[in-house]
């Protein structure tokens, strides 16, 4: 795969460079409207109709088997997501954060990671978790309130979910700086880190602080922004007057926009960005231009702030359907294959449901466990007071 022209970092100059006249507000707004479909800078290898297209800077060689595997990943992840969403509606989960519509962005990026790389998610990266070997069963416990995440982040190379918006970017920047300080970058065997966040998070100070630290220390960090067009109820134009990927230039590293509904383009761009990082060329910002087909979370009602026409238009760009169309059109898959994947997805959903509803309810006193590494007299006093309170109810339970 060829790479785009290497980024030239700004050099000190004795005299300021000439600048063009600042655009008017009307020109900026017109530019935003022109990029509502991603704009001409959008990297795309598979059209919404399922046709392969070329890109001058990115090429990916992929076998039919690999393409079928990507399709399977997306179908299974979507089915698990829909089952978890239903479980929340039925009172089995306290909350769910759907990924519907963002499967290509997450699977493409997740499959670009090597086993030695590290990933830092927000709270929606169920697809990336799947790629890192984290089963949906290990995720639902958090949303049921029985654990904090059932996987080992060191073993899976996948950090626990982060609820505080944008905080994972600072965590990732620190980790990536450590990779560089430890000499784990510089060649084909180098390590890299990828951090995931949404367009709304780009308005948080933590994200911008992470941009600064990663940039000045040339940290091997890929900032992967899933621009799903809505920061809860605020559209992207309320987050930035310019395309998000262009923000990287202000911090001195390259940014690129990819069709986040195109799993092949996302895979190709993510591989390139990770390769840049592992070779010691510093951070990269990827803006995956995608769409959140469902509400922000199950506590949100997206019909209150966006038009159904907008959703219907994005349905035509469904990331799974375009791969299915490509497989069918080129004779890479038949009905038996698609039926088999769907049956596997339904089985996954059944396993997830059975696991979720049978999760043991933790004892109330567990909230005091693992708060501090060493025992605390104050905490123990609070535990004793709480246990005395519970003992006052019939049967010793509240």
N, C-alpha and C positions, 0 to 999 in steps of 0.2 A: 504494500500500500504506500503510495507516495504521500509525502507530507506537504502542507502549504509552505510558502516562503517563511523562513525562520524569522521569528520576531526580533526586531532590532530594538534593544532597550535604549531609552533616551540617554544622551551623553551631555555633560556640562558644556555650555557654550558661552562665549564672551558677550554675545549680543542676542537679544531675544529674537526669535523667529517671527516673521510676518504672519499675521493671522487674517483669515477672511472675516468679513463683516458678520456679526452675530445674526442668526436667523430671527425672524419675527415670530411672535406667538402663533400667528396663523400658519406660518411655514412649518413650525414644530408640530402643530396639530395635524396638518396635512400629512406630514411624514409618519406620524403615528398611525393614521388611517391607512397609509400605503403599506405599512408593515403588519396590518391586522392578519394577513395570511402568512406571515413569516418573512415576507420581503424577498428580494432577489438574492440576499446573502444567505438564505436558508440552505443548509446542506441536506440534500434528499437523494436517496438511491432507489426508493420504492414509492411510486405514486399511490394516491388513495385508490386508484383503480387496479393496483397490483402489478404495474409495469415497471421493469427495471430501467433506470436511467443512469447516465454517467455523470460524474462530477470531476472537474479538472484536477482537484487536489486530493480527492479521496476515492479509493477503490478498495473493494473487498472481494476476495475470492472465498466463496462459501459453497459447500457441497449441498446436494439435496438433503442428505441426512442431517447436516447441521441446521439447515433451514427448517426441517420438520421438528427438530429439537427445540428451536426457538418458538415455533408455533405451539408446541406442546407446553412449554414453560408458561406462555401467556395465557393459554386456555385454563390450565390448572390453577394458576394464581388468581385469575378472574373468578373462577368457580369458588375457590376458597374465600375470596373476598365477599362474594354475594352471600355465601352461607353465613359468614360471620355477621354480615349486615342484618340478615334475617334473625340470627340468634339474638342480636341486640333488641330488635323490634319485639321479640317474644320474651324479653326480660331476662335472658340468660347472660347478657353482657351489660356492663354499666354504660359503655360507650363503644363506638367503632369509628375508625377513620378510614373511609373507603378509598381505594385507588382506581376505581373504574375509569377507564380511558387513558390511564398512564402506564399501562402494562409494557408497551414498547420501550418507553424511556427507562423504566426500571430494569427490565430484562436485558436490554441492550447494554446498559452501563454495568449491570451486575455480572454479565458474562464476559465483559472486557477485563475484569479484575483477575489478577493471578492469585494463587493460594497464599503467597507471601505478602500481598497487599493488604491494606486495612481500610475498612469502610465505616463511616460514621453516619447513621441515619437520623432523620427527625422522628416522626411518629406515623408516617404513611408508607414507609419503604418495605412493604410486605413482599414485593417482587424481588428486591435486592436481597432481602433475608432468605428467600427461597434459593437464590443463586449461591448464597454463602452456606447452604446446608442447614438453615434454620427452618424447621417444619412449622406450618401454621399452628399446630398444637402448642408449640412453645411460645407462641405470641398471644393467644387468646387469654391465657392466665392473667396477663397484665390488665386486660380490659374487663376481666371478671373480678379483679381485685384480690387475687389469691397469691400473686407473686410479682416480682419486679422484672421478670424476664427469665425464662427457664434455660437459657443457653450460656455457655462459657464464651465470653467475648474474645479471649485470647486464643482459644482453640478454633473458633469459627472465623476469627479475624473480622468480627462484626460487632461493633459497639452496641450497648443497650440503647433502646429508644430514648430520645430526648424530647421532653414536652415543652421546655422553655424555648420559645421561638428564637432560632439562630444560635443558641449557645453551643450547639455541636460544632459550629465552625471554629470557634476558639479552641475547643478540645482537639479538633482535627489538626489545627495549625500547630499546636504544641506537640502533638504526636509526630507530625511530619517534620518539624524542626529536629526532633530527636532522631528520626531516621537519617537526616543529613548529618547531624553531629556525630552519629555513630558510624558514619562512613558507609551507609547502606544504599547510596546512590552513586551514579557515575558510569554505569555500563548496562549491558543487556540483562544482567542478573540483578539489577537494582530493585529496590522496593519503592512503592508509591502509596499514597493515601487518597481516598475519594470521600468527599463529604456532600451530603444531600440536603437540600433545603428548597423552599418554595419562593415564588416571586414576592410574597408578602414579607418574608424574612429579610429581603434586601433592604427594608426600611429600618431594620434593627441595628443598633450600634455594634453588637457583637460580631455581626457579619463583616462590617467595615473594618473593625479592629483586626479581624482574622485576615482580611485582604492585606492590611499593612504589614503584619508580622510575617505572613507567608512570602510577601513580595521582597521585603528587605533582607530576609534570611534565605531566599531562594529555596523555600521548602518544597519538597516533591508532593504538592497537594493539588488535586483537581477539585475545583469548586463546581459541583453539578447542581445547577438551579433548574428545577422543574417549574417552568412558567406555565401554570395551568389556567392562566388568565384571571383568576379570582383569588384575592387574599381575604378569605371568608366572603364578605359582601362588598369588598372594594375591588374595582377592576384595575388592571395593570397600569392604565394611564394615571391612576391616583398614586402609584408607587414611583413612577419614573417618567420624565419627559422624553427620554431616549430609550432605545432598545436596551434591555438589561445587559446583554453581553458586551456592549460598548463601555460599560462602567469599568471594565478591567483596565482599559488604557490609562485611566486616571491613577491607577496604582502601579503601573509599570509592567504589566504582564498581558499576554494575549487573551482575547475572548473570542468565542465562536458560537454561532447559533445553528442548531441542528433541528430537523423535523423530529420532535419527540414522539410522534405517532408512527415513525418509521424505524423499526427495530434494526434494520441493516445499517442505516445512516448513523443511528445512535451508537451501535457497536463499533463502527469504523472510526467515528470521531472520538469516542471514549478510549479506544485502543491507542490512537495517535496521542491524545492528551496524556495518558498514563505513561506512554513511552517517552514523551518529552520530560516528564517529571522524573522518571527513574534514571534518565541519563543526566540529571543534574541541571536541567534548563529552567528550573523554577516553576511556579504555579501556572495554572491555566483555568479560565472560567468557561464552562459550557452552559449555554442557555438552551435547554430542551423545550422547544415550543410545542406545547401539548394542551390538553384541556381536561378539566375535572368534570366528568359526566354526572357525578352524583353531588350531593351536598358536601360541604366542608367536613362535617362529622354528622353523626346521627342526631346530634342536638341542634343541627342547623336546618333551615328550610330554604333551599336555593330558589324556590319559585317566588320568593318575596323580593328578589333583587335582580334576577336575570330572565330574559325572554325565552319562551319555549322555542322560538324560531332559531335562536342562537344554538341551542342544544341540538336541534334537528340538523342544522348545518354541519356541526361537528360529528354527528353520527356517521355522516358520509365519509369521514376520515378515520373511521374506526381502525385501530392498529392491528387487531386480530383479523378482521375481514380482508384487509389488503394483502396480508400474507397468505390467507386461505385462497384468495383469488389468484395469486401468483403461483401457488402450488398446483392448483387445479388447471390453470391455463397452460402450464408447461408440462403437465403430466407427471409431476413429482409426487402426487398423492391422489388417492382415490377415496370413494365413499367409505370403504372399510377402515382406512386410516383415520378419517375424521370421526367416524362412529366410535372407533376404539379409543381415541383421545377423549371424547366426550364421556364415554363410559368410565374411563379412568378418573376423569374430573368428578363425576358423580360419586364415585367410590371415595375419593378424597374428601368430599363434602360430608359424606356419611360418617367417615372416621373422625373428622373434625367435630361434628355435632355430638357424637357419642362421647368423645373425650371431654368436650366442654361441659356438658350437662352432668357429667359424673366427677368433675373436679371436686376434691374434698374441701369443705369449708374450713379455713384456718381458724384456730382458736383466737378469741379477741386479744389475749395477752401477747400474741406474736408481734404486735406493733412495737413492742419494746425491745425485741430482739435485734441484734446487729445494728443498733443505732450508733454505738461507739465501739471501738476496738477493745477498750478496757472498761470494766464495770464502773458505773457512776453511781454514787450514793444518792444523788438527786433523782436519777432515773429509776433506781430501785424503789425509792420512796413513792414515786408516782405509780409504779407498777403495783406495789402493795395496796395503795389507796384504791386503785381501779379494781383490783381483785376483790377487795372488801365491798366495794360498791356492787359488783356483779353478784356477790354472794348474798346480797340482800333480796334478790329476786327468787321466786319459787324455783326450786331445783338448782339454784346457783347460776342460772343463766338469765340473760336479759331478753 
